[in-house]
Amino acid sequence: MSFAELLDHVGGMGRFQIIYVILLAIPVFMMASHNLLQNFTAATSEHHCHVHINISNTPYTNLTGKLTAKDLLRVSIPMDSKLQPEKCHRFVTMQWQLLDSNVTITNLTELETEPCADGWVYDKSIFTSTIITEWDLVCDSRQLKQMAQSIYMAGILVGGIIFGGLSDRFGRRSLLIWCYLQMAVTGTCTAFSPSFTAYCIFRFLTGMAFSGIVMNGVSLSVEWTPTRTRAIVGTMYGYCYTIGQFILAGMAYAIPSWRWLQLVVSLPYFIFFICSWWFAESARWLVIAGRPDEAVKQLQRVARINRKKEEGEKLNSEVRLDLREAERNMLVTNKLNDKDSLWINTCLLHPRFSTSFAYYGLAMDLQNFGVNIFLIQLVFGAVDFPAKFISVLTISFIGRRFTQALALILAGLSILANIFVPQDLKILRTVLAVFGKGCLAASFNCVYLYTSELYPTVIRQTGMGLTNTMARLGSITAPLVKMLEEYIPFLPLIIYGAAPIISGIAANFLPETLNVPLPETIEEVETRLVESIGRQ
């Protein structure tokens, strides 16, 4: 009896699986909050140099009492091309002559200026406090904002490497429980960071926990649900993440202080940590870990919850012998041969890198669209609903490979199209970006499921850790590529658009997994790969 048959024997998609999937899904609502949090906690407000003006010393004593705040800014800070106070410089001395209509200044650029020696004044009408206003991450320090996000993504990368290998060795459940606790503790500590350095350290650790939660949550849900329901379950998780983007926009609007917002999105993980002790370890993993008796106990527990107690009690010594035989078969080899490994990893790592790379290139630059940041966050979240609904249909009825390739190619084309749209056509630029983001959301919806189905149980978490590493390299690189627009404005869009198109082409060479049971052994993967290459 295969494991898929055993799962159907104890209830298939029964009450246990429904409860299990729901408990794994609830934390996903808050995952978007951590991933996209810096759109709000690191929002850049309008700002200008702080200046000290002694009106009693002005040569225009007859105007004292009539000077407006705008007049005072005009004599102390240069104006930019939009007639707004320049953000990073001020006049060395007060230019009172600028108030005299009888005096003509032929060249304002000749007036001597200096950097903001006394700090900055920020517009706090939208956000009362951000990491930008608290640690003055503007002007010469503005690149630190992008660095902070890259450090967080580096944490997700390291977490994928570390927790991927550890969960294959110590189990999915144990690592998931630990990651919930780490997310709760480090996220809370981030809210009390005394410095920017401490903030980056805690965000790095939070990113590690995020990676462990995603990988182990996906694996547990996939390994405990029947083949026919995997696409639906995966899409449900995708919708939870989408709804989480709405929740983030609402919380950011209601909580304008970055420390309180950080705290609110972190504290629920203490509750998730407590609830996670109910989780059952993956029976598939228990088999390959050499613990078939414990696997049978978990299956019997599932049978009881699914009201299939009698079927569970029939899992006798014969089934145990089958599981031990499966264990020996799984452990014959522990890696793909070099040729097959290179083929699968090359074709799979490209989509993981490009999906994450282009997604965060768009999603972490909401202020660039020139519209209300809360509104654009809602729109970016709303597009996921139709995108993921369409993707689940194509995933379930056409196939994973087709969905993955089409979503990536369409996303790349929409991003490249924005190169030819003038900056003043903000609505059209936003529509193209939203369409591209929707395609990338569909790609995300497919790639997590596809990855878990391509690697066998014996190395599933290691494989997911590897692909997660490439995804995090993409998310780390995305904000750094954004810096290139200071030299060539359209260069980031070219890179963001070309990467998913190339990866969409690479995805066409992966084997199809529609209606195919999860592979348990290395040999199964190699056989399917050879058959796929032969058909192409």
Number of C-alpha atoms within 10 A of each C-alpha: 10 11 19 17 11 17 20 14 17 27 24 22 17 20 16 22 19 15 13 19 22 15 17 23 22 15 23 22 21 22 22 21 26 20 20 19 22 20 22 28 22 21 22 21 20 14 18 24 24 18 19 9 13 7 14 10 9 13 11 14 11 8 11 13 9 9 12 10 8 9 13 18 21 21 19 24 27 24 17 10 8 7 9 15 21 17 21 20 21 26 19 13 13 17 16 15 14 16 15 9 7 8 9 9 11 7 7 10 9 8 12 13 16 13 15 18 12 10 13 18 16 20 15 14 9 13 21 14 22 23 21 21 22 12 11 18 18 19 13 10 11 13 14 15 18 19 15 22 27 23 19 26 29 24 26 31 28 22 28 33 23 16 26 27 20 18 23 21 17 14 20 28 21 17 23 28 20 15 26 25 19 22 28 22 18 21 27 22 20 24 20 16 15 10 12 16 11 14 20 20 19 24 27 27 24 30 30 26 28 27 28 31 27 20 26 26 22 23 23 24 22 22 22 24 23 21 18 15 14 19 22 15 21 22 23 19 23 25 22 18 24 24 20 23 27 22 19 27 23 14 17 23 16 10 18 19 18 24 18 18 22 23 17 17 23 24 15 15 21 15 13 18 20 12 14 18 12 11 17 19 18 20 24 22 27 21 25 25 18 16 17 24 18 15 23 23 15 18 25 21 19 24 25 19 17 19 16 17 16 12 16 23 16 13 17 10 11 11 17 18 13 15 25 18 13 20 23 14 15 21 15 11 13 11 15 18 12 8 9 16 13 12 14 20 15 17 19 24 21 22 29 26 23 30 33 25 28 29 24 22 25 23 19 21 15 21 18 11 16 13 13 10 20 19 13 19 21 18 16 26 26 17 19 26 18 13 20 26 18 14 29 24 15 17 26 17 11 14 19 27 22 17 26 31 23 20 25 31 23 20 32 29 18 21 26 22 15 20 17 9 13 10 13 9 9 14 13 14 20 20 15 19 22 24 19 28 28 25 31 31 30 31 31 24 27 26 22 21 21 24 19 21 26 22 24 23 24 25 24 24 30 24 23 24 26 20 26 29 24 23 25 27 21 27 28 27 20 27 25 16 17 20 15 13 12 10 8 9 13 16 17 24 22 17 19 26 27 20 22 33 22 17 25 28 17 18 25 19 19 23 22 19 18 18 14 11 13 21 20 24 24 22 18 13 22 18 11 17 20 12 12 14 12 8 8 8
